[in-house]
């Protein structure tokens, strides 16, 4: 399998978020509350660790290699992450499958979709040429590796910049993973079907943004 660039690794995560949200929506439409809970936990888990992975790996690279523009973009992204973390934290105290939960989840995903598109249209296309292909692939590996150790749920009060983000993330991770044992996640057959669908997903952020403004 060809090694991924940072853009490809981040975009792959974005596609997974959209797939898990679609699975939740299907379960909600069927009135399957248990399936809603499974996909809600999977989606929240993916978003939380993706966000911290970006804050540890991606945004510092933007600040280092893109100068003032990189700091501006990174600060903007961190601010949007902070809002998403607050919403994830609220969702953890609510019941998946309810109208209230679904409404907040959908609003959060709309905002997150816009944030993800910004990364795919603006941030990463600027960053990758600045660091080169080899460094991009190395950063992709760091990003994927970091996600294995960061928290799997939102900690809105935690700092969102290294080195404190890194320290707090690594300290919180073992507790989060223990709590995850008691959460229901998608069954093996459900995840297999979702992974198959992911093979055919390819959201074109730039085309979607262009269609919206026309």
C-alpha positions as CSV (number, residue, x, y, z in Angstrom):
1,X,0.0,0.0,0.0
2,X,1.4,3.4,-1.0
3,X,2.3,5.7,1.9
4,X,-0.1,8.5,2.4
5,X,0.6,12.2,2.4
6,X,-0.6,14.4,5.3
7,X,-3.4,15.7,3.1
8,X,-4.5,12.2,2.3
9,X,-4.4,11.0,5.9
10,X,-6.4,14.0,7.2
11,X,-9.0,13.7,4.3
12,X,-9.3,10.0,5.1
13,X,-10.4,10.9,8.6
14,X,-12.9,13.5,7.3
15,X,-14.5,10.8,5.1
16,X,-14.8,8.5,8.1
17,X,-16.6,11.2,10.1
18,X,-19.1,11.7,7.3
19,X,-19.6,7.9,6.9
20,X,-20.3,7.4,10.6
21,X,-22.7,10.4,10.7
22,X,-24.5,8.9,7.7
23,X,-24.8,5.6,9.6
24,X,-26.2,7.4,12.6
25,X,-28.7,9.1,10.4
26,X,-29.9,5.9,8.9
27,X,-30.3,4.3,12.3
28,X,-32.2,7.4,13.5
29,X,-34.5,7.2,10.5
30,X,-35.3,3.6,11.4
31,X,-35.9,4.4,15.0
32,X,-33.0,2.0,16.0
33,X,-31.9,3.7,19.3
34,X,-29.2,1.0,20.0
35,X,-27.6,1.5,16.6
36,X,-27.8,5.2,17.1
37,X,-25.8,4.9,20.3
38,X,-23.2,2.6,18.6
39,X,-22.6,5.0,15.7
40,X,-22.7,8.1,17.9
41,X,-19.9,6.7,20.1
42,X,-17.9,5.8,17.0
43,X,-18.3,9.2,15.6
44,X,-17.5,11.1,18.8
45,X,-14.4,8.9,19.3
46,X,-13.1,9.6,15.8
47,X,-13.7,13.4,16.0
48,X,-12.1,13.7,19.4
49,X,-8.9,11.9,18.6
50,X,-8.7,13.5,15.1
51,X,-8.9,17.0,16.6
52,X,-6.2,16.4,19.2
53,X,-4.0,14.7,16.6
54,X,-4.2,17.8,14.4
55,X,-3.4,20.1,17.3
56,X,-0.3,18.1,18.2
57,X,1.0,17.4,14.6
58,X,-0.6,19.6,11.9
59,X,-1.1,23.0,13.4
60,X,2.5,23.4,14.7
61,X,3.7,22.5,11.2
62,X,1.5,25.3,9.8
63,X,3.0,27.8,12.3
64,X,6.5,26.7,11.6
65,X,6.5,26.6,7.8
66,X,3.8,29.2,6.8
67,X,4.8,32.1,9.0
68,X,2.2,34.6,10.0
69,X,-0.4,33.1,7.6
70,X,0.2,29.7,9.2
71,X,-0.4,31.1,12.7
72,X,-3.5,32.8,11.6
73,X,-4.9,29.6,10.0
74,X,-3.9,27.5,13.0
75,X,-5.4,29.9,15.5
76,X,-8.6,29.9,13.5
77,X,-8.7,26.1,13.4
78,X,-8.0,25.8,17.1
79,X,-10.9,28.1,17.8
80,X,-13.3,26.0,15.7
81,X,-12.0,22.8,17.4
82,X,-12.8,24.4,20.8
83,X,-16.4,24.9,19.8
84,X,-16.6,21.3,18.5
85,X,-15.2,20.0,21.8
86,X,-17.8,21.9,23.7
87,X,-20.5,20.3,21.6
88,X,-19.0,16.9,21.9
89,X,-18.9,17.3,25.7
90,X,-22.6,18.3,25.7
91,X,-23.5,15.2,23.6
92,X,-21.8,12.9,26.1
93,X,-24.4,13.9,28.6
94,X,-27.3,13.3,26.2
95,X,-29.1,10.2,24.9
96,X,-28.3,9.2,21.3
97,X,-31.4,8.6,19.2
98,X,-33.4,11.4,20.6
99,X,-34.5,14.4,18.7
100,X,-32.5,16.7,21.0
101,X,-29.3,14.7,20.5
102,X,-29.7,14.4,16.8
103,X,-30.4,18.1,16.3
104,X,-27.2,19.1,18.2
105,X,-25.2,16.4,16.4
106,X,-26.4,17.6,13.0
107,X,-25.6,21.2,13.8
108,X,-22.1,20.2,15.0
109,X,-21.5,18.2,11.8
110,X,-22.5,21.1,9.6
111,X,-19.9,23.3,11.3
112,X,-17.4,20.5,11.3
113,X,-17.9,20.0,7.5
114,X,-17.1,23.6,6.9
115,X,-14.0,23.4,9.1
116,X,-12.8,20.2,7.3
117,X,-13.4,21.8,3.9
118,X,-11.3,24.8,5.0
119,X,-8.4,22.4,5.8
120,X,-8.7,20.6,2.5
121,X,-9.1,23.8,0.4
122,X,-6.8,26.2,2.2
123,X,-4.6,24.8,5.0
124,X,-3.1,21.6,3.6
125,X,-2.6,22.8,0.0
126,X,-0.5,25.6,1.4
127,X,1.4,23.4,3.9
128,X,2.3,20.4,1.7
129,X,4.4,22.3,-0.9
130,X,6.1,24.2,2.0
131,X,7.3,21.0,3.6
132,X,7.8,18.7,0.6
133,X,6.4,15.3,-0.1
134,X,8.8,13.3,2.1
135,X,8.1,15.5,5.1
136,X,4.4,15.3,4.3
137,X,4.5,11.5,4.4
138,X,6.4,11.6,7.7
139,X,3.9,14.0,9.2
140,X,1.1,11.6,8.1
141,X,2.7,8.8,10.0
142,X,3.1,11.0,13.0
143,X,-0.5,12.1,12.8
144,X,-1.8,8.5,12.6
145,X,0.6,7.4,15.4
146,X,-0.4,10.2,17.7
147,X,-4.1,9.4,17.3
148,X,-3.5,6.0,18.9
149,X,-2.5,7.7,22.2
150,X,-4.7,10.8,22.4
151,X,-8.0,11.0,24.3
152,X,-11.0,9.3,22.7
153,X,-13.5,11.8,24.1
154,X,-13.7,15.6,24.3
155,X,-11.9,17.5,27.1
156,X,-13.0,21.1,26.4
157,X,-11.1,22.6,29.3
158,X,-7.8,21.1,28.2
159,X,-5.2,23.3,26.5
160,X,-5.1,23.0,22.7
161,X,-1.5,23.9,22.0
162,X,1.7,21.9,22.5
163,X,3.5,21.0,24.8
164,X,0.6,21.1,27.3
165,X,-1.9,19.6,24.8
166,X,0.5,16.7,24.3
167,X,1.0,16.1,28.0
168,X,-2.7,16.4,29.0
169,X,-3.7,14.2,26.0
170,X,-1.3,11.4,27.0
171,X,-2.3,11.5,30.6
172,X,-6.0,11.5,29.8
173,X,-5.8,8.7,27.2
174,X,-5.7,5.7,29.5
175,X,-8.7,6.8,31.5
176,X,-10.7,7.5,28.3
177,X,-9.8,4.1,26.9
178,X,-11.0,2.4,30.1
179,X,-14.3,4.3,29.9
180,X,-14.6,3.2,26.3
181,X,-14.8,-0.4,27.3
182,X,-18.2,0.3,28.8
183,X,-19.5,2.0,25.7
184,X,-21.2,0.2,22.8
185,X,-19.5,0.6,19.5
186,X,-20.5,-0.7,16.0
187,X,-20.5,-4.5,15.6
188,X,-17.8,-6.1,13.4
189,X,-20.3,-6.6,10.5
190,X,-21.5,-3.0,10.8
191,X,-17.9,-1.6,10.6
192,X,-17.1,-3.9,7.7
193,X,-20.0,-2.6,5.7
194,X,-19.1,1.0,6.6
195,X,-15.4,0.4,5.5
196,X,-16.7,-0.9,2.2
197,X,-18.8,2.2,1.7
198,X,-15.7,4.3,2.5
199,X,-13.9,2.9,-0.5
200,X,-16.3,4.8,-2.7
201,X,-16.5,8.0,-0.8
202,X,-14.5,11.0,-2.1
203,X,-15.9,14.3,-1.0
204,X,-14.6,17.1,-3.2
205,X,-14.4,20.0,-0.8
206,X,-13.5,22.6,-3.4
207,X,-16.2,21.6,-5.8
208,X,-18.8,21.6,-3.0
209,X,-17.7,25.1,-1.8
210,X,-17.9,26.4,-5.3
211,X,-21.4,25.0,-5.8
212,X,-22.5,26.6,-2.6
213,X,-21.4,30.1,-3.6
214,X,-22.9,30.0,-7.1
